Amino acid sequence: MTTTRLTRYDRSMLRLMNDRRGQAWYATAARRRLAVAAHITLTVAIGGLMTHFFLAEGEPLWPVAVMAVLLLPWMVATGVINGATRGLLELREHVLDERQSAERTRVLARAHRMTTLLLAAVAVALLITGGVAGDAPKAFAAPLLIAVLVVHWLMPLWVAGLRAQDEPAEDDALEAEAAAPAA
């Protein structure tokens, strides 16, 4: 950490993001991938329900109720990913050490590239659909742009969750210390 004084918010977020009580949820790469996959699936489901609700005329409120139910596991998955990355994207820059700051830069750069490719694919799909249909699909433009905005917002979290490394086992750390020559 730098010499910048930490605020009460910084200290509480640092303590929360480094709380190891939920470590079993993200201890292995397979569990982290599962958490990211669940988060992506829940995001798509919530977005699909939201799109259905806004595009369907005279539709009852059932999509809103299902979205509200899906938000709880979505928030849990978000917490699992944040725990796995030790708050890489949630903590302020001055709270991160040099390694974390460099990893945050790499994650954001990779997420930016992925989002750029996604935006290009969406633009091409809209142009092709508009060319085939003879008119741009106006009804789907706003929900599609909102979906891309959500992906742009969440892509760094997904990339960070997929790039997170396993914690060293306590036995391995103790053996490494014992094997190291005394200086």
Secondary structure, 3 states (H helix, E strand, C coil): CCCCCCCHHHHHHHHHHCCHHHHHHCCCHHHHHHHHHHHHHHHHHHHHHHHHHHHCCCCCCHHHHHHHHHHHHHHHHHHHHHHHCCCCCCCCHHHCCHHHHHHHHHHHHHHHHHHHHHHHHHHHHHHHHHHHHCCCCHHHHHHHHHHHHHHHHHHHHHHHHHHCCCCCCHHHHHHHHHHCCCC
